[in-house]
């Protein structure tokens, strides 16, 4: 089944559906959005939009939709040029500024992932939608969010362009990886090693790109993944390593490259054949559900395979 077909038939990501209805005597359309925490009716095209999620900011920016408010921290470096000083600071991902948001009276607030738990409070302040995604079906989820945002803001054509570009990039990455052996998504966290698997924030490496993992059973619910040792890594010996530097992802000094530069790693196939792909840490850890971040990581995967040929 192709990614496009999955996108059109999947009910996972957000189970996103929009029903459009003209209210009696009104000129603006109402859009009812079904999302993981219920239904939200949006009247007309929102003008003042706040997002308590950087992936949502990424998607809105890619669609050409102006954002008025965003988190005051953890802005991904690859989005820095779009994060202006004029943005209202909505607080942190986990602790929004409820009073400040209420005073600003936004037309729409978007929560997702880390901020999803704040939906009950935020939805009492302003129309709010939860755009959280099922990581096991991540690409379809991103495409579903783009389609939904396209409906809300009347930019369906732009959304369709982005969806087609993402489809093409996924197919390019699949083709680059085909027949190139096994892989493992490695996360470094405060000097420790862990593994991410088929249900993680980078599940698309295995699920969408078809790269077989050298680990059948991964328990990656913790921030640092399923803990492993360098001895285990050498024994498993994947052909390719896809590295997520969690320290750098959360704004601390990254140390993945230095951590992996040791005698045991030097014996692995991935090291000896220069088949280690360092994913953008913020895109991989914070904004994996954003169009630009996902496209950036797909390009890194493609470059990693092509450069090793």
Secondary structure, 3 states (H helix, E strand, C coil): CCHHHHHHHCCCCCCCCEEEEECCCCCCEEEEEEECCEEEEEECCCCCEEECCHHHHHHHHHHCCCCCEECCCCCCHHHHHHCCCCCEECECCCCECHHHHHHHCCCEEEECHHHHHHHHHHCCCCCEEECCCCHHHHHHHHHHHHHHHHHHHCCHHHHHHHHHHHHHHHHHHHHHHCCCCCEEEEEEECCEEEEECCCCCCCHHHHCCCCCECCCCCCCCCCCCEEECHHHHHHHCCCEEEEEEHHHHCCCCCCHHHHHCCHHHHCCHHHHCCCEEECCHHHHHCCCCCHHHHHHHHHHHHHHHHHCC
